[in-house]
Amino acid sequence: MSISIVIVEDEKNYNNALKKIINYQHDMKVIAQFFDGNEALKNLPGLAPDVVMMDIQLQDMLGIEIIGKLKKEMPGTQFIMCTSFEDDEKIFSSLKAGAMGYLVKGESMDKILSSIRDVYNGGAPMSFSIARRVLSHFERKLPEIKNFGALTAREKEILELLSEGLLYKEIADKKCISMDTVKKHVGNIYRKLHVSNKVEAVNKFNHFKN
């Protein structure tokens, strides 16, 4: 089954280039393109794609706003920011809104394609420069541990496996459960720890252990 993708990008040439290269792949397909935020906001819930490639600075609104409004309504969709912005505020606003990946425009198409596959399988792909900023941020500011005790034994097991770098499919195989069950547990973990993504959840877990 191919990965369904929607592109939200107001630069038409880049939007069409992404669509063309994605549709060349045997395991993924672009099911819709949007060139402004309002159209995306209105139509994305009905499409329910596996992955959304989201520009941050759209002409009519920020992509971060769209994710913030739709993330709870679209729990099965993973959002990857694809943008020219590398400042801390936009990076962390995106992650807090629920984005699972952050790529800088100019990345190779191979990196973009591998990131789509990665996020679909439970990863959190980022450009190297972005990942360094995220790690630096967490070194400076240790997150508070909230409600860790509220996790069930199975949720703690899954969080530990996430912290070891396992993808959803690998966790499902290891625990003999379905990928949907893993995703449901991960959603509960995020809710109980008051986090929006895997990076924040794993950092809380690591600091709790230490």
Secondary structure, 3 states (H helix, E strand, C coil): CCEEEEEECCCHHHHHHHHHHHHCCCCEEEEEEECCHHHHHHHHHHHCCCEEEECCECCCCEHHHHHHHHCCCCCCCEEEEEECCCCHHHHHHHHHHCCCEEEECCCCHHHHHHHHHHHHCCCCCECHHHHHHHHHHHHHCCCCCCCHHHCCHHHHHHHHHHHCCCCHHHHHHHHCCCHHHHHHHHHHHHHHHCCCCHHHHHHHHHHHHC
